[in-house]
Amino acid sequence: MSRKKQAPKTDFDIPEYQMESLARVLLPIMQEYLSSEQGQKDYAEWQKSQLNNQQSNNKESR
């Protein structure tokens, strides 16, 4: 018996087939951007901000 993968719950009432269609359109665009020089720089900045946010949250929870 195969199990169907459950889609994550969202607040949107968008059918799964429409979400998949959107993902098929956006994925190549996102991949191209992230492989570009500007995309690499932006991703590095985002990672740095995430690390800073994580460290701030850890300090507050102590």
Contact map, one row per residue, 1 for C-alpha under 8 A:
11100000000000000000000000000000000000000000000000000000000000
11110000000000000000000000000000000000000000000000000000000000
11111000000000000000000000000000000000000000000000000000000000
01111100000000000000000000000000000000000000000000000000000000
00111110000000000000000000000000000000000000000000000000000000
00011111000000000000000000000000000000000000000000000000000000
00001111100000010000000000000000000000000000000000000000000000
00000111110000000000000000000000000000000000000000000000000000
00000011111000000000000000000000000000000000000000000000000000
00000001111110000000000000000000000000000000000000000000000000
00000000111110000000000000000000000000000000000000000000000000
00000000011111000000000000000000000000000000000000000000000000
00000000011111100000000000000000000000000000000000000000000000
00000000000111110110000000000000000000000000000000000000000000
00000000000011111110000000000000000000000000000000000000000000
00000010000001111111000000000000000000000000000000000000000000
00000000000000111111100000000000000000000000000000000000000000
00000000000001111111110000000000000000000000000000000000000000
00000000000001111111111000000000000000000000000000000000000000
00000000000000011111111100000000000000000000000000000000000000
00000000000000001111111110000000000000000000000000000000000000
00000000000000000111111111000000000000000000000000000000000000
00000000000000000011111111100000000000000000000000000000000000
00000000000000000001111111110000000000000000000000000000000000
00000000000000000000111111111000000000000000000000000000000000
00000000000000000000011111111100000000000000000000000000000000
00000000000000000000001111111110000000000000000000000000000000
00000000000000000000000111111111000000000000000000000000000000
00000000000000000000000011111111100000000000000000000000000000
00000000000000000000000001111111110000000000000000000000000000
00000000000000000000000000111111111000000000000000000000000000
00000000000000000000000000011111111100000000000000000000000000
00000000000000000000000000001111111101100000000000000000000000
00000000000000000000000000000111111111110010000000000000000000
00000000000000000000000000000011111110110000000000000000000000
00000000000000000000000000000001111111110000000000000000000000
00000000000000000000000000000000011111111000000000000000000000
00000000000000000000000000000000110111111100000000000000000000
00000000000000000000000000000000111111111110000000000000000000
00000000000000000000000000000000011111111111000000000000000000
00000000000000000000000000000000000011111111100000000000000000
00000000000000000000000000000000000001111111110000000000000000
00000000000000000000000000000000010000111111111000000000000000
00000000000000000000000000000000000000011111111100000000000000
00000000000000000000000000000000000000001111111110000000000000
00000000000000000000000000000000000000000111111111000000000000
00000000000000000000000000000000000000000011111111100000000000
00000000000000000000000000000000000000000001111111110000000000
00000000000000000000000000000000000000000000111111111000000000
00000000000000000000000000000000000000000000011111111100000000
00000000000000000000000000000000000000000000001111111110000000
00000000000000000000000000000000000000000000000111111111000000
00000000000000000000000000000000000000000000000011111111100000
00000000000000000000000000000000000000000000000001111111110000
00000000000000000000000000000000000000000000000000111111111000
00000000000000000000000000000000000000000000000000011111111100
00000000000000000000000000000000000000000000000000001111111110
00000000000000000000000000000000000000000000000000000111111111
00000000000000000000000000000000000000000000000000000011111111
00000000000000000000000000000000000000000000000000000001111111
00000000000000000000000000000000000000000000000000000000111111
00000000000000000000000000000000000000000000000000000000011111
